[in-house]
Amino acid sequence: MSTVPHASIPRLPLRTIHVEVVEGVDRGKHATGDRLSIGTAEGNDLRLTDPKVSRFHVELGAAGGAVRVRDLGSTNGTRVGVVRLERGEIALGASIELGQSRLVIRDAELVTVESASEPRFGPLIGASACMRRLAARLGKVAAADTSVLLVGESGTGKELAAQAIHEGSARASEPFVVVDCGAIAPSLVASELFGHERGSFTGADRTSHGAFERVKRGTIFIDEVGELPLALQASLLGVLERRRFRRVGGDRDLTTEARVIAATNRDLREEVNAGRFRLDLYYRLAVVTLELPPLRERTDDLPMLLEHFLRELGSSAEVEDVFSTETIAELERHPFPGNVRELRNLVEATLTLGEAPVLAHPRPASAPALPDAVTDALLDLPFRDAKRELVDGFERRYVTRWLERTHGNVAQAARDTGLDRSYLTDLVRKHGLREK
């Protein structure tokens, strides 16, 4: 079997950052990369021993000439000066404080990473740099046989990525079975995964084979794995460790050779910190973690995706005949909360109506200095009161919008927004809104 010379593999430039602990018990520890997870648990890019730092504390990412900071639901927070920062950007050279540690973040060298030579990997499409890099990593993962965790916003194509991994693997001739934990009642997830014996519960009038039994040596794609109740997380962990399971109500062990690919639009590291997801199961699932980028970060792929959906929907028209230059410019500014799934629906609506529908939330070409909600009346209040009024107003409008979109279905709204369901329920009650 011939091998491809290393020099012939396409490569793309990638900006990285360097973070170093300059104060605290871990002084001198450092890490470099384009995205860095910091905390006390194994699996972090920079592992600290500071007792005031959470297991998964903060994630840093290179963002052009700045650093993107996202606190992972830590107990003691991430501070920039006197400000506790949950999510935002800071300048290169700035420092952050975690627990009793202070870290400085600097620019690092520009590196090159492997990329795919073709703008397609299985059913995934994209010629942008981030998609070519993803396709190259998917190809490597497909050739291996390890567990994979796919993360990303709703509608970014996590199931397509799982399918691409399966089709590119040695298991391609075996079944590909999908279990969507977000679409199944919690009481039925165990039966869907492991099957059940006749008479094991009310309505079980026959023996049912679950996904682990049906898949044989194929691939099980567990979507929205973050929705699994803790009791079932223990059962899934047992299967991954021992490669054995029992049907619900069964008394004998069955074996499995399935490969497991899981996906979530939540950050399981935050769920681990909150005690809602088992750390040991996270390690088992996230042997390799791949993130699918949101559509707003790869607008270069819009023309290719528009053409793909036109053909998929049976149209032979050219993109420019269906979408004007002005419309495409609007699409490039649109935030696409529903990502590629939203784009496909838009193309279908355009073909049905004969014109592109009006975009509900266009993204301005340049952000205003202050949000419209910051009125002079708010600016005249004490800071604490102004902040509370502004945040309450945002929460109320945001939750109301998503309850309207999901017809009051809090579970669906939580999945679509990436919010924890219990937190979203608290916001509904706080603002006196109605849920389904």
The 8 nearest C-alpha neighbors of each residue, nearest first, counted from 0:
[[1, 2, 3, 4, 142, 5, 169, 7],
 [2, 0, 3, 4, 5, 7, 8, 6],
 [1, 3, 4, 0, 5, 7, 8, 6],
 [2, 4, 5, 1, 7, 8, 6, 0],
 [5, 3, 6, 7, 2, 8, 1, 9],
 [4, 6, 7, 8, 3, 2, 9, 113],
 [5, 7, 4, 8, 9, 3, 10, 113],
 [6, 8, 5, 4, 9, 3, 10, 116],
 [7, 9, 6, 5, 10, 113, 4, 3],
 [10, 8, 114, 113, 116, 7, 115, 11],
 [11, 9, 113, 112, 114, 111, 8, 12],
 [10, 12, 111, 112, 114, 113, 13, 9],
 [13, 11, 111, 110, 112, 109, 14, 10],
 [14, 12, 110, 111, 109, 15, 11, 112],
 [13, 15, 109, 33, 110, 61, 12, 108],
 [16, 14, 33, 32, 107, 61, 109, 108],
 [17, 15, 107, 106, 32, 31, 105, 33],
 [16, 18, 31, 105, 107, 104, 30, 106],
 [19, 17, 104, 29, 30, 103, 105, 31],
 [20, 18, 29, 102, 103, 28, 21, 27],
 [19, 21, 102, 26, 27, 28, 22, 101],
 [20, 22, 26, 102, 101, 19, 27, 103],
 [23, 21, 101, 26, 100, 20, 102, 24],
 [24, 22, 100, 26, 25, 99, 101, 21],
 [23, 25, 26, 49, 22, 100, 48, 99],
 [26, 24, 23, 28, 47, 27, 20, 48],
 [25, 27, 20, 21, 22, 23, 24, 28],
 [26, 28, 20, 21, 25, 29, 19, 22],
 [29, 27, 20, 26, 19, 25, 30, 45],
 [28, 30, 19, 18, 20, 27, 45, 31],
 [29, 31, 18, 17, 45, 44, 19, 32],
 [32, 30, 17, 16, 18, 15, 29, 33],
 [33, 31, 15, 34, 16, 35, 17, 30],
 [32, 34, 15, 61, 60, 16, 14, 35],
 [35, 33, 60, 32, 59, 61, 36, 58],
 [36, 34, 59, 58, 44, 32, 60, 37],
 [35, 37, 58, 43, 44, 57, 45, 59],
 [36, 38, 45, 43, 57, 56, 46, 44],
 [39, 37, 55, 56, 54, 46, 53, 47],
 [38, 40, 54, 47, 46, 48, 53, 52],
 [41, 39, 54, 38, 42, 43, 55, 46],
 [42, 40, 43, 39, 46, 54, 38, 44],
 [41, 43, 40, 44, 46, 282, 36, 45],
 [44, 42, 36, 45, 37, 46, 41, 38],
 [43, 45, 36, 35, 37, 46, 42, 30],
 [44, 46, 37, 43, 30, 47, 36, 29],
 [45, 47, 39, 38, 43, 37, 44, 40],
 [48, 46, 39, 49, 38, 25, 45, 37],
 [47, 49, 39, 50, 25, 46, 24, 52],
 [48, 50, 51, 52, 47, 24, 99, 98],
 [51, 49, 52, 48, 98, 53, 39, 99],
 [50, 52, 98, 49, 99, 53, 75, 97],
 [51, 53, 98, 50, 49, 97, 38, 56],
 [54, 52, 56, 55, 73, 38, 39, 74],
 [55, 53, 39, 40, 38, 56, 272, 52],
 [56, 54, 38, 53, 268, 37, 57, 71],
 [55, 57, 38, 53, 73, 71, 37, 54],
 [58, 56, 70, 71, 37, 69, 36, 55],
 [57, 59, 36, 69, 35, 68, 37, 70],
 [60, 58, 68, 35, 67, 34, 36, 69],
 [59, 61, 34, 67, 66, 33, 62, 35],
 [60, 62, 66, 33, 15, 16, 63, 67],
 [63, 61, 65, 66, 67, 64, 60, 88],
 [64, 62, 65, 61, 14, 66, 67, 15],
 [63, 65, 62, 91, 66, 90, 61, 106],
 [64, 66, 90, 62, 91, 63, 89, 88],
 [67, 65, 61, 62, 89, 88, 60, 90],
 [66, 68, 88, 60, 59, 87, 62, 61],
 [69, 67, 59, 87, 86, 88, 58, 66],
 [70, 68, 86, 58, 57, 85, 71, 59],
 [69, 71, 57, 85, 72, 56, 77, 86],
 [72, 70, 269, 57, 56, 73, 69, 55],
 [71, 73, 269, 70, 74, 272, 56, 273],
 [72, 74, 56, 76, 53, 71, 75, 70],
 [73, 75, 76, 53, 72, 52, 272, 51],
 [76, 74, 73, 98, 51, 77, 52, 97],
 [75, 77, 73, 74, 83, 78, 97, 70],
 [78, 76, 97, 84, 83, 96, 70, 95],
 [79, 77, 83, 96, 82, 95, 84, 80],
 [78, 80, 95, 82, 81, 83, 96, 84],
 [79, 81, 82, 78, 95, 96, 83, 94],
 [80, 82, 79, 78, 83, 84, 96, 77],
 [83, 81, 79, 78, 80, 84, 77, 85],
 [84, 82, 78, 77, 76, 79, 85, 81],
 [83, 85, 77, 78, 86, 82, 79, 87],
 [86, 84, 70, 69, 83, 77, 87, 76],
 [87, 85, 69, 68, 84, 70, 88, 67],
 [86, 88, 68, 67, 69, 89, 85, 84],
 [89, 87, 67, 66, 68, 65, 90, 86],
 [88, 90, 66, 65, 67, 91, 93, 87],
 [91, 89, 65, 93, 66, 92, 88, 64],
 [90, 92, 105, 65, 93, 104, 66, 106],
 [93, 91, 105, 104, 90, 103, 94, 106],
 [92, 94, 91, 90, 103, 104, 89, 95],
 [93, 95, 103, 102, 104, 101, 92, 79],
 [96, 94, 79, 102, 78, 101, 103, 97],
 [95, 97, 101, 78, 100, 77, 102, 79],
 [98, 96, 100, 77, 99, 52, 101, 78],
 [97, 99, 51, 52, 100, 75, 96, 49],
 [98, 100, 23, 97, 51, 49, 101, 96],
 [101, 99, 23, 97, 22, 98, 96, 102],
 [100, 102, 96, 22, 95, 21, 20, 97],
 [103, 101, 20, 94, 95, 19, 21, 96],
 [102, 104, 94, 19, 18, 93, 92, 20],
 [105, 103, 18, 92, 17, 93, 91, 94],
 [106, 104, 92, 17, 91, 16, 18, 107],
 [105, 107, 16, 17, 91, 15, 108, 104],
 [108, 106, 16, 15, 17, 105, 109, 14],
 [109, 107, 110, 15, 14, 106, 16, 13],
 [108, 110, 14, 13, 15, 12, 107, 111],
 [111, 109, 13, 12, 108, 14, 112, 15],
 [110, 112, 12, 11, 13, 10, 109, 113],
 [113, 111, 10, 11, 12, 114, 110, 13],
 [112, 114, 10, 9, 132, 135, 11, 8],
 [115, 113, 132, 131, 135, 10, 9, 11],
 [114, 116, 135, 131, 117, 134, 132, 9],
 [115, 117, 9, 114, 118, 131, 8, 135],
 [116, 118, 119, 115, 126, 120, 131, 134],
 [119, 117, 126, 125, 124, 131, 116, 120],
 [120, 118, 124, 117, 123, 125, 121, 122],
 [119, 121, 123, 134, 122, 163, 124, 118],
 [120, 122, 163, 123, 119, 166, 162, 167],
 [121, 123, 159, 120, 163, 124, 119, 160],
 [124, 122, 120, 121, 119, 159, 160, 125],
 [125, 123, 119, 118, 122, 120, 304, 126],
 [124, 126, 118, 130, 300, 127, 119, 123],
 [125, 127, 118, 131, 300, 130, 128, 124],
 [128, 126, 130, 129, 125, 299, 300, 297],
 [129, 127, 131, 130, 132, 126, 11, 114],
 [128, 130, 132, 127, 131, 133, 292, 297],
 [131, 129, 133, 132, 127, 125, 128, 134],
 [132, 130, 115, 114, 134, 128, 133, 129],
 [131, 133, 114, 129, 135, 130, 134, 128],
 [134, 132, 130, 136, 131, 135, 137, 129],
 [133, 135, 137, 131, 136, 132, 115, 120],
 [136, 134, 115, 114, 138, 132, 133, 137],
 [135, 137, 139, 133, 138, 134, 140, 132],
 [138, 136, 134, 140, 139, 135, 141, 133],
 [137, 139, 141, 135, 136, 140, 134, 142],
 [140, 138, 136, 142, 137, 141, 135, 143],
 [139, 141, 137, 143, 142, 138, 136, 164],
 [142, 140, 164, 168, 138, 167, 143, 139],
 [141, 143, 139, 140, 168, 138, 144, 167],
 [144, 142, 140, 141, 145, 139, 168, 169],
 [145, 143, 142, 146, 258, 141, 140, 168],
 [144, 146, 143, 147, 286, 258, 140, 287],
 [145, 147, 259, 284, 286, 260, 287, 258],
 [148, 146, 260, 287, 285, 288, 284, 286],
 [147, 149, 288, 261, 285, 262, 284, 260],
 [150, 148, 262, 289, 290, 288, 261, 157],
 [151, 149, 290, 263, 262, 264, 289, 291],
 [152, 150, 291, 264, 290, 155, 292, 153],
 [151, 153, 264, 155, 154, 293, 150, 417],
 [152, 154, 155, 415, 264, 337, 151, 338],
 [153, 155, 340, 338, 337, 156, 339, 152],
 [154, 156, 338, 339, 153, 293, 152, 157],
 [157, 155, 159, 158, 154, 160, 339, 291],
 [156, 158, 160, 159, 155, 149, 161, 262],
 [157, 159, 161, 160, 156, 162, 222, 220],
 [160, 158, 162, 156, 161, 157, 122, 163],
 [161, 159, 163, 157, 158, 162, 156, 164],
 [162, 160, 158, 164, 163, 159, 157, 165],
 [161, 163, 159, 165, 160, 164, 166, 158],
 [162, 164, 121, 160, 166, 161, 165, 167],
 [165, 163, 141, 161, 167, 162, 166, 168],
 [164, 166, 162, 168, 163, 167, 171, 161],
 [167, 165, 171, 163, 168, 164, 162, 121],
 [168, 166, 164, 141, 165, 163, 171, 142],
 [169, 167, 141, 165, 170, 142, 166, 171],
 [168, 170, 171, 167, 142, 172, 165, 166],
 [169, 171, 168, 173, 217, 172, 165, 216],
 [170, 172, 166, 173, 169, 165, 168, 167],
 [173, 171, 170, 174, 169, 217, 166, 175],
 [172, 174, 217, 170, 171, 216, 175, 215],
 [175, 173, 217, 214, 176, 218, 172, 215],
 [174, 176, 218, 217, 219, 214, 177, 173],
 [177, 175, 219, 220, 174, 214, 218, 210],
 [178, 176, 220, 219, 221, 179, 175, 222],
 [177, 179, 221, 222, 180, 220, 176, 191],
 [180, 178, 222, 181, 182, 221, 223, 177],
 [181, 179, 223, 183, 182, 222, 226, 178],
 [180, 182, 179, 223, 183, 226, 222, 414],
 [181, 183, 179, 180, 184, 178, 223, 411],
 [184, 182, 180, 181, 188, 185, 187, 179],
 [183, 185, 187, 186, 188, 182, 181, 180],
 [186, 184, 188, 187, 183, 228, 227, 180],
 [185, 187, 184, 188, 189, 190, 183, 228],
 [188, 186, 190, 184, 185, 189, 191, 183],
 [187, 189, 191, 185, 190, 186, 192, 183],
 [190, 188, 192, 191, 187, 193, 231, 186],
 [189, 191, 194, 193, 187, 188, 192, 195],
 [192, 190, 188, 209, 189, 194, 193, 210],
 [193, 191, 210, 209, 189, 190, 211, 194],
 [192, 194, 209, 246, 190, 189, 191, 211],
 [209, 195, 193, 190, 208, 246, 207, 191],
 [196, 194, 247, 246, 207, 190, 206, 248],
 [197, 195, 206, 199, 248, 249, 247, 198],
 [196, 198, 205, 206, 203, 204, 199, 195],
 [197, 199, 203, 200, 204, 196, 201, 205],
 [198, 200, 248, 196, 197, 203, 247, 195],
 [201, 199, 198, 203, 202, 197, 248, 196],
 [200, 202, 203, 198, 199, 204, 197, 205],
 [201, 203, 204, 200, 198, 199, 205, 197],
 [204, 202, 198, 197, 200, 205, 201, 199],
 [203, 205, 197, 202, 198, 206, 201, 196],
 [206, 204, 197, 203, 207, 196, 198, 195],
 [205, 207, 196, 197, 195, 208, 204, 203],
 [208, 206, 194, 195, 205, 209, 196, 197],
 [207, 209, 194, 212, 213, 195, 206, 210],
 [194, 210, 208, 193, 192, 191, 212, 211],
 [209, 211, 192, 213, 212, 214, 191, 193],
 [212, 210, 214, 209, 213, 193, 192, 255],
 [211, 213, 210, 209, 214, 208, 215, 255],
 [214, 212, 210, 215, 211, 209, 208, 174],
 [213, 215, 217, 174, 211, 212, 210, 216],
 [214, 216, 217, 213, 212, 257, 256, 255],
 [217, 215, 257, 256, 214, 173, 170, 218],
 [216, 218, 173, 174, 214, 257, 170, 215],
 [219, 217, 258, 175, 257, 259, 176, 220],
 [220, 218, 176, 259, 177, 175, 258, 260],
 [219, 221, 177, 260, 261, 222, 176, 259],
 [222, 220, 261, 178, 224, 179, 177, 219],
 [221, 223, 179, 262, 224, 261, 180, 220],
 [224, 222, 263, 225, 180, 262, 181, 226],
 [223, 225, 226, 222, 227, 263, 221, 262],
 [224, 226, 223, 227, 263, 265, 267, 276],
 [225, 227, 224, 223, 180, 181, 228, 185],
 [228, 226, 225, 224, 232, 231, 229, 180],
 [229, 227, 231, 230, 232, 226, 185, 275],
 [228, 230, 232, 231, 227, 233, 276, 275],
 [231, 229, 232, 233, 228, 234, 227, 235],
 [230, 232, 234, 233, 228, 229, 235, 227],
 [231, 233, 229, 235, 234, 230, 236, 227],
 [232, 234, 236, 231, 230, 235, 237, 229],
 [235, 233, 231, 237, 236, 232, 238, 230],
 [236, 234, 232, 238, 237, 233, 231, 239],
 [235, 237, 233, 239, 234, 238, 280, 232],
 [238, 236, 234, 240, 235, 239, 241, 233],
 [237, 239, 242, 235, 243, 241, 236, 240],
 [238, 240, 236, 242, 237, 241, 235, 283],
 [241, 239, 237, 238, 242, 236, 283, 243],
 [240, 242, 243, 238, 237, 239, 244, 236],
 [243, 241, 238, 255, 239, 254, 240, 256],
 [242, 244, 254, 238, 241, 253, 255, 252],
 [245, 243, 253, 252, 238, 254, 246, 193],
 [246, 244, 252, 249, 253, 251, 247, 193],
 [245, 247, 195, 194, 249, 193, 248, 196],
 [248, 246, 195, 249, 194, 196, 190, 245],
 [247, 249, 199, 196, 246, 195, 250, 245],
 [250, 248, 246, 247, 245, 251, 196, 195],
 [249, 251, 248, 245, 252, 246, 247, 196],
 [252, 250, 249, 245, 253, 246, 244, 248],
 [253, 251, 245, 244, 243, 254, 250, 249],
 [252, 254, 244, 243, 245, 251, 255, 212],
 [255, 253, 243, 242, 244, 252, 256, 212],
 [254, 256, 242, 257, 243, 211, 215, 253],
 [257, 255, 216, 215, 258, 242, 254, 217],
 [258, 256, 216, 217, 218, 255, 215, 259],
 [257, 259, 218, 219, 217, 146, 256, 260],
 [260, 258, 219, 146, 218, 220, 257, 261],
 [259, 261, 220, 147, 146, 148, 219, 221],
 [262, 260, 221, 148, 220, 222, 149, 224],
 [263, 261, 149, 222, 148, 223, 150, 224],
 [262, 264, 223, 150, 265, 224, 225, 222],
 [263, 265, 152, 151, 150, 417, 153, 266],
 [266, 264, 263, 417, 267, 225, 150, 418],
 [265, 267, 268, 269, 270, 264, 263, 150],
 [266, 268, 270, 269, 265, 271, 225, 276],
 [269, 267, 271, 270, 266, 55, 272, 71],
 [268, 270, 272, 71, 267, 72, 271, 266],
 [269, 271, 267, 273, 275, 276, 268, 272],
 [272, 270, 276, 268, 274, 269, 273, 278],
 [273, 271, 269, 270, 274, 268, 54, 72],
 [274, 272, 270, 271, 275, 269, 72, 276],
 [275, 273, 271, 272, 276, 270, 277, 269],
 [274, 276, 270, 273, 271, 277, 229, 272],
 [277, 275, 271, 270, 274, 278, 229, 267],
 [276, 278, 280, 279, 271, 281, 275, 232],
 [277, 279, 281, 280, 271, 282, 276, 268],
 [280, 278, 282, 281, 277, 283, 236, 284],
 [279, 281, 283, 277, 282, 278, 236, 284],
 [282, 280, 278, 284, 279, 283, 285, 277],
 [281, 283, 279, 285, 280, 284, 286, 278],
 [284, 282, 280, 281, 285, 286, 279, 146],
 [285, 283, 281, 282, 146, 286, 148, 147],
 [286, 284, 148, 287, 282, 288, 147, 281],
 [285, 287, 146, 284, 147, 283, 282, 288],
 [286, 288, 147, 285, 148, 289, 146, 145],
 [289, 287, 148, 285, 147, 149, 286, 290],
 [290, 288, 149, 150, 148, 287, 291, 147],
 [289, 291, 150, 151, 149, 292, 288, 133],
 [290, 292, 151, 155, 150, 293, 289, 157],
 [291, 293, 290, 294, 296, 151, 155, 129],
 [294, 292, 295, 296, 155, 338, 152, 291],
 [293, 295, 338, 297, 296, 339, 298, 292],
 [296, 294, 293, 297, 334, 298, 335, 333],
 [297, 295, 294, 293, 298, 292, 129, 299],
 [298, 296, 294, 299, 295, 300, 127, 293],
 [297, 299, 300, 301, 295, 331, 296, 294],
 [300, 298, 297, 301, 127, 302, 126, 125],
 [299, 301, 298, 303, 125, 302, 297, 127],
 [300, 302, 304, 298, 303, 299, 305, 331],
 [303, 301, 305, 304, 300, 306, 318, 299],
 [304, 302, 306, 300, 301, 305, 307, 125],
 [303, 305, 307, 301, 306, 302, 300, 308],
 [306, 304, 302, 308, 307, 303, 301, 309],
 [305, 307, 309, 303, 304, 308, 318, 302],
 [308, 306, 304, 310, 305, 309, 311, 303],
 [309, 307, 311, 305, 310, 306, 312, 343],
 [308, 310, 306, 314, 312, 307, 311, 305],
 [311, 309, 313, 314, 307, 308, 312, 315],
 [310, 312, 308, 313, 309, 307, 314, 306],
 [313, 311, 309, 310, 314, 308, 347, 346],
 [314, 312, 310, 311, 309, 315, 308, 316],
 [315, 313, 309, 310, 316, 312, 311, 350],
 [314, 316, 310, 317, 313, 309, 306, 312],
 [317, 315, 314, 320, 318, 321, 309, 310],
 [316, 318, 320, 319, 315, 321, 306, 309],
 [317, 319, 321, 320, 306, 322, 316, 305],
 [320, 318, 322, 321, 317, 323, 324, 316],
 [321, 319, 317, 318, 322, 316, 323, 324],
 [322, 320, 318, 319, 323, 317, 316, 354],
 [321, 323, 319, 326, 318, 320, 327, 324],
 [324, 322, 326, 325, 319, 327, 321, 320],
 [323, 325, 327, 326, 328, 322, 319, 329],
 [326, 324, 328, 323, 327, 329, 322, 330],
 [327, 325, 329, 323, 328, 324, 322, 330],
 [326, 328, 330, 324, 329, 325, 331, 323],
 [327, 329, 325, 331, 326, 330, 324, 332],
 [330, 328, 326, 332, 327, 331, 333, 325],
 [329, 331, 327, 333, 332, 328, 326, 361],
 [330, 332, 328, 329, 333, 298, 327, 295],
 [333, 331, 362, 329, 330, 361, 334, 364],
 [332, 334, 361, 362, 330, 335, 331, 329],
 [335, 333, 295, 336, 362, 332, 361, 360],
 [336, 334, 338, 337, 333, 295, 294, 341],
 [335, 337, 338, 334, 341, 153, 152, 416],
 [336, 338, 341, 335, 154, 340, 153, 339],
 [339, 337, 335, 154, 294, 341, 340, 336],
 [340, 338, 342, 341, 154, 155, 294, 343],
 [339, 341, 154, 343, 342, 338, 337, 344],
 [340, 342, 337, 344, 339, 338, 343, 345],
 [343, 341, 339, 345, 344, 340, 346, 338],
 [342, 344, 346, 340, 345, 341, 308, 347],
 [345, 343, 347, 341, 342, 346, 348, 340],
 [344, 346, 342, 348, 343, 347, 349, 341],
 [347, 345, 349, 343, 348, 344, 342, 350],
 [346, 348, 344, 350, 349, 345, 351, 343],
 [347, 349, 351, 345, 346, 350, 352, 344],
 [350, 348, 355, 354, 346, 352, 347, 351],
 [351, 349, 347, 353, 348, 352, 346, 354],
 [350, 352, 348, 349, 353, 347, 354, 346],
 [353, 351, 349, 354, 350, 348, 355, 356],
 [352, 354, 350, 349, 351, 355, 348, 321],
 [355, 353, 349, 352, 356, 350, 321, 351],
 [354, 356, 349, 357, 353, 322, 348, 345],
 [357, 355, 358, 354, 349, 348, 345, 352],
 [358, 356, 359, 355, 360, 354, 361, 326],
 [359, 357, 360, 361, 356, 333, 329, 330],
 [358, 360, 357, 361, 333, 356, 362, 335],
 [359, 361, 358, 362, 333, 334, 335, 357],
 [362, 360, 333, 358, 332, 363, 359, 329],
 [361, 363, 332, 333, 334, 360, 364, 329],
 [364, 362, 365, 366, 361, 332, 333, 367],
 [363, 365, 362, 332, 366, 361, 329, 331],
 [366, 364, 363, 367, 362, 368, 332, 361],
 [365, 367, 363, 368, 364, 369, 362, 370],
 [368, 366, 369, 370, 365, 371, 363, 364],
 [367, 369, 366, 370, 365, 371, 373, 372],
 [368, 370, 367, 371, 373, 372, 366, 374],
 [371, 369, 372, 373, 367, 368, 366, 374],
 [370, 372, 373, 369, 374, 367, 368, 375],
 [371, 373, 370, 374, 389, 369, 392, 393],
 [374, 372, 371, 370, 377, 369, 375, 378],
 [373, 375, 376, 377, 372, 378, 371, 370],
 [374, 376, 378, 377, 379, 373, 380, 372],
 [377, 375, 374, 379, 378, 380, 373, 385],
 [378, 376, 385, 374, 379, 380, 375, 373],
 [377, 379, 375, 376, 380, 374, 385, 373],
 [378, 380, 376, 377, 375, 381, 385, 382],
 [381, 379, 377, 385, 378, 382, 384, 376],
 [382, 380, 384, 383, 385, 379, 378, 377],
 [381, 383, 385, 384, 386, 380, 378, 387],
 [382, 384, 386, 385, 381, 387, 380, 388],
 [385, 383, 387, 381, 386, 382, 388, 380],
 [386, 384, 382, 388, 377, 380, 387, 383],
 [385, 387, 389, 383, 384, 388, 382, 390],
 [388, 386, 384, 390, 385, 389, 391, 383],
 [389, 387, 385, 391, 386, 390, 392, 384],
 [388, 390, 386, 392, 387, 391, 385, 393],
 [389, 391, 393, 387, 392, 388, 386, 394],
 [392, 390, 394, 388, 393, 389, 387, 395],
 [391, 393, 389, 395, 390, 394, 388, 396],
 [392, 394, 390, 396, 391, 395, 397, 389],
 [395, 393, 397, 391, 392, 396, 398, 390],
 [394, 396, 392, 398, 393, 397, 399, 391],
 [395, 397, 399, 393, 394, 398, 400, 392],
 [398, 396, 394, 400, 399, 395, 393, 401],
 [397, 399, 401, 400, 395, 396, 394, 402],
 [398, 400, 396, 402, 397, 401, 395, 403],
 [399, 401, 403, 397, 398, 402, 396, 404],
 [402, 400, 404, 403, 398, 399, 412, 405],
 [401, 403, 407, 399, 405, 404, 400, 406],
 [402, 404, 406, 400, 401, 405, 407, 399],
 [405, 403, 401, 402, 406, 400, 407, 412],
 [404, 406, 402, 408, 407, 403, 412, 401],
 [407, 405, 403, 404, 408, 402, 435, 401],
 [406, 408, 402, 435, 434, 405, 409, 403],
 [409, 407, 435, 405, 411, 410, 406, 412],
 [410, 408, 412, 411, 407, 413, 434, 402],
 [409, 411, 413, 412, 408, 420, 414, 181],
 [410, 412, 414, 413, 409, 408, 415, 405],
 [411, 413, 409, 415, 414, 410, 401, 416],
 [414, 412, 418, 410, 420, 416, 411, 415],
 [413, 415, 411, 417, 412, 416, 410, 418],
 [416, 414, 412, 413, 417, 153, 411, 337],
 [417, 415, 413, 418, 414, 412, 153, 401],
 [416, 418, 414, 265, 413, 415, 264, 419],
 [419, 417, 413, 416, 420, 423, 414, 422],
 [418, 420, 422, 421, 413, 423, 417, 265],
 [419, 421, 423, 413, 422, 424, 418, 410],
 [422, 420, 424, 423, 419, 425, 418, 426],
 [423, 421, 425, 419, 424, 420, 426, 418],
 [422, 424, 426, 420, 425, 421, 419, 427],
 [423, 425, 421, 427, 422, 426, 420, 428],
 [424, 426, 422, 428, 423, 427, 429, 421],
 [427, 425, 429, 423, 424, 428, 430, 422],
 [428, 426, 424, 432, 425, 429, 430, 431],
 [427, 429, 431, 425, 426, 430, 432, 424],
 [430, 428, 426, 427, 431, 425, 432, 424],
 [429, 431, 428, 427, 432, 395, 426, 391],
 [432, 430, 428, 429, 427, 433, 426, 395],
 [433, 431, 427, 430, 428, 434, 399, 429],
 [432, 434, 431, 427, 435, 407, 428, 402],
 [435, 433, 407, 409, 408, 432, 402, 427],
 [434, 407, 408, 409, 433, 406, 402, 405]]
